[in-house]
Amino acid sequence: MPVLLRGHHFLCILTFRGKGYTDAFVDNMSAKVAAIREGQPVQLVQGPDDICNGFTDACREACDHDCNARETAKMDRQAVEAVSALLGRPLETATPLEAAEIAALRVAYRQKTIRAACADCSWKEFCDGIADDGFTGTLL
């Protein structure tokens, strides 16, 4: 069974260090990132995903955006377009991420060529620091 991710969460997994909105959110995100690291396929979806599911209300209270908002859907579209173009394939079909793809994504992320979706994110500076630090301590 694939890990279902919305577009902007796909970018989030690149810099995930075990920080998040709530302990339950972090535990869930950590489990999904571990599954991806172990080769479980990833499939990009529109709307709430395996990260959001069960945490939508908690996220809405703790973060600066609503997973169902139009702005969040725009972030997702921007992320999917950038990542699909970089990898040269659509990500709507469940596929494991190869180590070389993760490396290419991180290079592009650090160069800010796939990060239009991150422009207004409250985590942007945090993730900038992680990218600048060479993704040290990330869980993927």
Protein Blocks (a to p, Z undefined) as FASTA:
>chain_A
ZZdddfklmmmmmmogoiafblklmmmmmmmmmmmmnopacdddehjdfklnoplmmmmm
mmcbdfkbmklmmmmmmmmmmmmmmnopafkbccdddfklmmmmmmmmmnopmmmmmmmg
cklmmmmmmmmnoogoiaZZ
